[in-house]
Amino acid sequence: MKDKRLGQAMVEYIIIVVVIGVAALAVFGIFGDTLREKFAGATSTLTTTDNAKDAQKEAEKNSADEFRKMDKTGL
């Protein structure tokens, strides 16, 4: 009987981890572009001028467009 409870507890922990993982992916999907812009702004503040321009150029890309391009090229 004790083994069944241990197995049940393990399954419950796995379900919790999966739910947290899916929630994290959803949050990152929703706020991904905003996070990219914020990190690019911080990077441009901390780096040289050439790197700052590259970071801002990367931040202007939309993640949905990048996924579409990924589907077409397979990369």
Secondary structure, DSSP 8 states (H G I E B T S, - for coil): -HHHHHHHHHHHHHHHHHHHHHHHHHHHHHHHHHHHHHHHHHHHHHS-HHHHHHHHHHHTS-HHHHHHHHHHH--
